[in-house]
Amino acid sequence: MLPPILQNLRIPVVGSPMFIVSGPELVIAQCKAGIVGSFPALNAREGEGEAPLLEAWLTRITEELDRHNQANPDQPAAPFAVNQIVHRSNARLQRDIEICHKHKVPIWITSLGARPEVNQAAHDCGGIALHDIINNKFARKAIEKGADGLIAVAAGAGGHAGPQSPFALVQEIRDWFDGPLLLSGSIATGRAVLAAQAMGADLAYIGSPFIATEEANADGSYKQMICDSGAMDIVTSSLFTGVSGNYLAPSIRNAGLDPENLDKADVSSMNFSSSSSKPKAWSQIFGAGQGIGAIRDVLPAAQLVDRLDREYHQARTTLLG
Ligand SMILES: Cc1cc2nc3c(=O)[nH]c(=O)nc-3n(C[C@H](O)[C@H](O)[C@H](O)COP(=O)(O)O)c2cc1C
């Protein structure tokens, strides 16, 4: 049984948080279109001495969604989520937790570390906590530490993907866990959303397809590269952040590197304290998952959700009658 906050979505989809790419415009568009929208708290970066931008973003998202709900009582917006990077190099974590608690963020997504106090803060303000994991061992640990649900990040996902097949990962987790389970990695069609549910997940967690939307905070060249590329263009490397992640090979070539021969980086080089988790020279190295073959045009996010919705219901009719 899903917690009430995750019931009544238009389709069982969460727009996943993406470093730099996800901001208030994308989140508001996703929520108004009927799916959960999310952003990493670290994307809201104010200048030295300025008021926390995270506060301004949360106020704007809450107010715009409230206005939408008053004007459209029959089609209320989906709830939004904020992602906390729970890594020791994230010096802002405590401050961001306090801001999210004050603004009563309804869904908290934690990555790169499971900490009871973050789950506690989510619960204290009436929210739920979903933790992303790449294997069954981390999944058990996350639930032991108080997460309400799991995001299984399988092979082929954008960002720091796991190495495991989604079939293996979901099957091992469903063996012992019957709470909310989201599946992440290469989901880019409504049919794939239904497939995630058939495997045992409750919801699909979709990132890369939303990079090629008008509301995404990404260069036009990045959006176009998503439209022009497919699974064969994705390479896995630890060079850019210290942890294995998936990237568009053409962007690596454009930066003067050979995607077939990239050095490995040490996990200790991972750092979320500066304005980017990648050195400046690599700011034009673009992350993406393997599912982008389904993305051909840059669209408003609402139109991408319309397509997912259409395909999802068509697939249900075809398979289930
Ligand atoms: C460019 C990019 C940046 C990402 N940044 C984050 C992040 O800051 N925090 C996080 O939890 N996940 C991050 N992810 C992972 C996504 O939330 C999600 O797991 C993934 O995009 C799903 O796979 P898909 O891209 O194939 O749909 C990122 C993914 C991409 C493509």
The ligand as a Tripos MOL2 file, in Angstrom:
@<TRIPOS>MOLECULE
LIG
   31    33     1     0     0
SMALL
NO_CHARGES

@<TRIPOS>ATOM
      1 C1         22.3150   14.9430  -15.2740 C.3       1 LIG1
      2 C2         21.8740   14.1330  -14.0910 C.ar      1 LIG1
      3 C3         22.0810   14.6050  -12.8070 C.ar      1 LIG1
      4 C4         21.6660   13.8600  -11.7030 C.ar      1 LIG1
      5 N1         21.8210   14.3900  -10.4520 N.ar      1 LIG1
      6 C5         21.3090   13.7230   -9.3750 C.ar      1 LIG1
      7 C6         21.3550   14.3160   -8.0760 C.ar      1 LIG1
      8 O1         21.8330   15.4350   -7.8780 O.2       1 LIG1
      9 N2         20.8150   13.6130   -7.0480 N.ar      1 LIG1
     10 C7         20.2640   12.3680   -7.2280 C.ar      1 LIG1
     11 O2         19.7860   11.7800   -6.2560 O.2       1 LIG1
     12 N3         20.2120   11.7910   -8.4430 N.ar      1 LIG1
     13 C8         20.7150   12.4500   -9.5140 C.ar      1 LIG1
     14 N4         20.6280   11.8780  -10.7590 N.ar      1 LIG1
     15 C9         20.0020   10.5590  -10.9010 C.3       1 LIG1
     16 C10        18.4980   10.6680  -11.1390 C.3       1 LIG1
     17 O3         17.8400   11.2140  -10.0380 O.3       1 LIG1
     18 C11        17.8670    9.3100  -11.5290 C.3       1 LIG1
     19 O4         18.2750    8.2880  -10.6590 O.3       1 LIG1
     20 C12        18.2090    8.9380  -12.9500 C.3       1 LIG1
     21 O5         18.2420   10.0630  -13.7830 O.3       1 LIG1
     22 C13        17.2000    7.9410  -13.5160 C.3       1 LIG1
     23 O6         17.6600    7.3610  -14.7060 O.3       1 LIG1
     24 P1         17.3210    7.9540  -16.1630 P.3       1 LIG1
     25 O7         18.1400    9.1970  -16.2770 O.co2     1 LIG1
     26 O8         17.7930    6.8800  -17.0840 O.co2     1 LIG1
     27 O9         15.8640    8.2180  -16.2090 O.co2     1 LIG1
     28 C14        21.0490   12.5950  -11.8880 C.ar      1 LIG1
     29 C15        20.8350   12.1390  -13.1970 C.ar      1 LIG1
     30 C16        21.2250   12.8820  -14.2890 C.ar      1 LIG1
     31 C17        20.9690   12.3750  -15.6730 C.3       1 LIG1
@<TRIPOS>BOND
     1     1     2 1
     2     2     3 ar
     3     2    30 ar
     4     3     4 ar
     5     4     5 ar
     6     4    28 ar
     7     5     6 ar
     8     6     7 ar
     9     6    13 1
    10     7     8 2
    11     7     9 ar
    12     9    10 ar
    13    10    11 2
    14    10    12 ar
    15    12    13 ar
    16    13    14 ar
    17    14    15 1
    18    14    28 ar
    19    15    16 1
    20    16    17 1
    21    16    18 1
    22    18    19 1
    23    18    20 1
    24    20    21 1
    25    20    22 1
    26    22    23 1
    27    23    24 1
    28    24    25 2
    29    24    26 1
    30    24    27 1
    31    28    29 ar
    32    29    30 ar
    33    30    31 1
@<TRIPOS>SUBSTRUCTURE
     1 LIG1         1 GROUP 0 **** ****
